């Protein structure tokens, strides 16, 4: 078996090695099941215990009360763009913060179901920063305020939740879910595609305040109704059982091995600083996209020298076992996604490669 490379891809992304090793050990026979977790009924007692652990781990990590539901829905975060608008917009109006590429997709889908007010637009700044509270043009009658807490493509992140008064925040947290503590009581709904920070692709994790369910129309298709999904404990249909199993293992790793979200945030900030220090001290050879106050601790986006040097950087990095550093096709450049599971050793290896590459080519 060839050695594992460091996977800096934005998603599907790297998973904790202990989780992969446990899944490997249990792949043929999950303890007590006599079969793989992928082969048993999603309504069995064994899988029910896995589902409940995944939910309870997420609740414990976020510090949520019984006022919240944790759901596992099909289709990933992209499905949520449509689903949340169908459930809560319902011909009315909502505020959206246009902070980057994923926010733009959420806005486009929401417009199918009601009026979208752009409460702030970062296009004029080329999406290099998040807005301050005083810049938001909010409607006090909005059904909700939609934010994207971390824009994967541009590498910008909210330092904290914006102040939107009493309007429920609905948040796409796909690329920074469980990377740090958050003020969960400010959210009406938070959703995240699993494949960046908590598991394989195919599922969205939804953390939903129960009172939001009172707003859900009765005539929605069942799989697109948060109320139906909550009433059926995410089991209206056959869920992505293997993905939920991995989420249970990842969240267990976060709780027991890492020590919770405060500890995870310290590790994540330390990892990110290793790369931002290289960029800041490179005399312009490396050029970060995000303004310092809005820099993401999950996705470090940057350009390298000239175009020829940038292509050489990506090619040589891959040869050195540093994979997935090419920026999104819509913006180019380079991007190091350093989610929770990326070990510090991987970030140190990238830092050392960046320093050596600059010394040779700068």
RAURBEL-V943566 format. One record per backbone hydrogen bond with DSSP energy under -0.5 kcal/mol. CO is the residue of the C=O (numbers start at 1). NH is the residue of the N-H. If there is no record, write none. Layout:
# RAURBEL-V943566
CO:NH
CO:NH
This chain:
# RAURBEL-V943566
5:7
6:8
6:323
7:14
8:337
12:11
16:19
16:20
17:21
18:22
19:23
20:24
21:25
22:26
23:27
24:27
30:33
30:34
35:30
36:39
36:40
41:44
44:48
45:49
46:50
47:51
48:52
49:53
50:54
51:55
52:56
53:57
54:58
55:59
56:60
57:61
58:62
59:63
59:64
65:68
67:210
69:71
69:208
71:206
73:76
73:204
75:79
76:80
77:81
78:82
79:82
79:83
80:84
81:85
82:86
83:87
84:88
85:89
85:90
89:92
92:115
93:143
94:117
95:146
96:98
96:119
96:120
97:99
98:122
100:104
101:105
102:106
103:107
104:108
105:109
106:110
107:111
109:112
110:113
110:114
113:91
115:94
115:117
116:118
117:96
117:119
119:137
120:98
122:125
122:127
123:126
125:128
128:291
132:135
133:136
136:138
138:140
139:142
144:95
144:146
145:147
145:170
146:97
147:149
147:172
149:158
150:152
151:155
151:156
155:296
156:151
162:164
164:167
168:145
168:170
169:171
169:188
169:189
170:147
171:173
171:191
172:149
172:150
173:176
173:177
176:179
182:184
183:186
184:187
186:169
188:209
189:171
190:207
191:173
192:205
193:196
194:198
194:199
195:12
195:13
202:75
203:194
204:73
204:206
205:192
206:71
206:208
207:190
208:69
209:212
210:213
211:214
212:215
213:216
217:220
221:224
222:225
224:226
225:229
226:230
227:231
228:232
229:234
230:233
232:235
237:239
239:241
240:244
241:245
242:246
243:247
244:248
245:249
246:250
247:251
248:252
249:253
250:254
251:255
252:256
253:257
253:258
254:259
254:260
260:264
261:265
262:266
263:267
264:268
265:269
266:270
267:271
268:272
269:273
270:274
271:275
272:275
272:276
273:277
274:278
275:279
276:280
277:281
279:282
282:285
285:305
286:288
287:303
291:294
292:295
294:157
298:338
299:301
300:336
301:289
302:334
303:287
306:310
307:311
308:312
309:313
310:314
311:315
312:316
313:317
314:318
315:319
316:320
317:322
318:321
321:6
321:323
323:8
325:335
328:331
328:332
333:327
334:302
335:337
336:300
336:338
339:342
341:343
343:346
343:347
344:348
345:349
346:350
347:351
348:352
349:353
350:354
351:355
352:356
353:357
354:358
355:359
356:360
357:361
358:362
